Amino acid sequence: MNTMKAFARTDANSMQVELITVPIPAVAEDEVLVSIEAFGVGIHDRYFIPEDARFPYVIGIEGAGRITEIGAQVADFRIGDRVVFTSSMHPKGGTWAEFAVVKQTGLLAIPDKLTSEVAATIPVAGVTALQGMKDLGLRAGESLFIAGASGAVGTMAIQLATQRGARVAGSASAANLQYMESLGAGKAVDYNNPDWPDEIGKWADGGVDAALAIQPDTETTAIKVVRDGGRVITVSGYGRPQTQGERGISVAQLAHQDATRQELEGLLASIAEGSIRSVIEAEYPFSDALQALEKTETRHARGKLVVKIEE
């Protein structure tokens, strides 16, 4: 079999994604071919492609599966190994397919206790949440407000922050307040309630030490609940440089650096042992992947959506 089914952008001028048949990509010496078992669905999947992409281009950033072929220079993995990975901007295409090519440096072994479906939820949201904690320099005893905390990144961030000994508050729709509390949030507010900043102010005794603004354009409102001299990291600030905002509050864009292998392996281990939860709102069959993408693009998903490729 030299071809595979894949969801791809067929040209540079349209954001439309189609299910088509494409050639299985060839493996270079430092790459492996992975038979995809599941892939996470992300807000960026439709348009995170290389500037010089050759079309049709398979979309998708994160996936999990088994190695079916290895290049001559691959030393740490073998055929049959279960792996999770990111494939963002790879010239040979992304993860929304039956197979994907990945450089060996992008691979992580999946712990025995984790399913491929759970593993596929971790790379993007996990790296983002880990980087958010690092950029904030969050310390035990500090208070953190997370704007848009019920999605995939917020789900991880609440737990990572509380694991570090921080007190956490989060905003989401009313339907997700109990969900945030179940993850460890000490205060959950409905962003549709105009009084939510006052609620956070009372909970944090005048203002939180730091804020993580996940959803676009939430850093402005997040600043309102941060104490004088506090700090804000924005995930979707679209390149906003670090500034010294009102009341001495520092505002910076998430660094978007690759987390170390050790950090990601630690997160995978924590999820495998159950000390951190990776929440899947729904699993979709491969044929319905576009429905999952459209749902994620509403920014109202709880936790993560996953597509499972049936054998």
MILUM-448384 format. One record per residue (C-alpha): z, x, y; residue in one letter. Coordinates in steps of 0.05 Angstrom, whole numbers, plus 5000, padded with zeros to 4 digits. Layout:
ZXYa;...
//
This chain:
500050005000m;497750315065n;499249735112t;505349345134m;507148715172k;509948855241a;511548525308f;507548885360a;505048885432r;497548875426t;495849135495d;499049445557a;497548855603n;501348315564s;508548255543m;506447795486q;508848015417v;504947825355e;506147885280l;500348305255i;498448785199t;498349525219v;497850195182p;504350485157i;505651095202p;504951795173a;511152235165v;511452905200a;515453495172e;521853325211d;521352565199e;522852055145v;519851385128l;524950825124v;523850165088s;527049695138i;532149205110e;534748945177a;533949055251f;538148875311g;535148445366v;535948695438g;534348475508i;529749085517h;525749035453d;519648715483r;518549235538y;521949885516f;515750265496i;512950945516p;508650985578e;503051295537d;503850805478a;497750695435r;496549965420f;498149575379p;505149845388y;510849605342v;516849395384i;524249485369g;529650005380i;534749975323e;534349875248g;537350005180a;534450105111g;532950605056r;528951255060i;522551225019t;519251875041e;521652525073i;518253085110g;518453805086a;523654015138q;528553455124v;534753765091a;540553285101d;537652645073f;534252445009r;529751894984i;533951274970g;539351425023d;541650835065r;540950995138v;541650685207v;537950945268f;534850835336t;527450925345s;526750815420s;520451075451m;517851385386h;510251465394p;509251195324k;512650535339g;519250175333g;523449815282t;520649105281w;516649245218a;517149325143e;517250085153f;518950565209a;518351315219v;524551655246v;526252375264k;531752655220q;536052785282t;536352035295g;539151845227l;546151655207l;548551505136a;551050795127i;558150765098p;558450435029d;562449845055k;557349655108l;551349205096t;544749385128s;545248755170e;551848985201v;549549705208a;543349485247a;547749165301t;551249805319i;546550345348p;544750055417v;550949645433a;555550165402g;552550745442v;552650335506t;559950145497a;562050845478l;558451125539q;561750605583g;568650825559m;566851555572k;563951425641d;569951015662l;574851545636g;579150965612l;586351155597r;592050815560a;595750335604g;590050215652e;586849535663s;579349395653l;575048795673f;568548695634i;563348255667a;559147895614g;563748085557a;561547615501s;554947955484g;553748535437a;556049085485v;562048685510g;564148545439t;564549285425m;567349475494a;573248995489i;575349285423q;574250015442l;578249925506a;584149595473t;583850115418q;584850635474r;590950265498g;587849915558a;589149205580r;582548825581v;580048205617a;573047925609g;568447395637s;563546955600a;561846215595s;567345725578a;564945675506a;566446415494n;573446475524l;577146425457q;572046895426y;573747435477m;581147335465e;580047395390s;577148095402l;583348315441g;582148095513a;588747945547g;585247505598k;578747115592a;575446755651v;569646285659d;564546585707y;562445885727n;569445755756n;569345985829p;576746165824d;575946675768w;576947285815p;583647005836d;585546925763e;583847655749i;587647875811g;593947525789k;593347785718w;592248505742a;597448485797d;592548555854g;586648885820g;584249235756v;583549985752d;576349955728a;570549485713a;564549495667l;558949065694a;554448915634i;550048345659q;545048475715p;547648385787d;554948315765t;557348965797e;558048625865t;562848095839t;566348595794a;568149015855i;572048435882k;577248475826v;577949245826v;583749565863r;582850035921d;580250705896g;578250415829g;571650505793r;565750085769v;560450265718i;554249815716t;550149775652v;544249395682s;544249685752g;537149955745y;538350665767g;543350535822r;546151225840p;553651345846q;556351105912t;563051045946q;563450305958g;568249875996e;575650045993r;574050725963g;571450425898i;566450875862s;560350515834v;555650865785a;550150705736q;551750815662l;549651515643a;545351265584h;546451915547q;546151965472d;552951915440a;554752485395t;553652415320r;561252475311q;562551895359e;557551435324l;559951635255e;567051475278g;564850795303l;561150645238l;567350845199a;571850405242s;567349805230i;566949955156a;574549985150e;575349355193g;579149635253s;573149435297i;568848825286r;561348785295s;559948045305v;553347735283i;552147065315e;546146915270a;541447235220e;534047065223y;528647165171p;523047645188f;518147085202s;522746795256d;524147445292a;520847205356l;525746625359q;531447125356a;528347535412l;527546925456e;534746725443k;537247425462t;533047425525e;537046825550t;543047305553r;547346765522h;548147055452a;555147155424r;555547845393g;548948055361k;542847725330l;539948065269v;533347995232v;533548095157k;527348295118i;527547965050e;525048344989e;
//
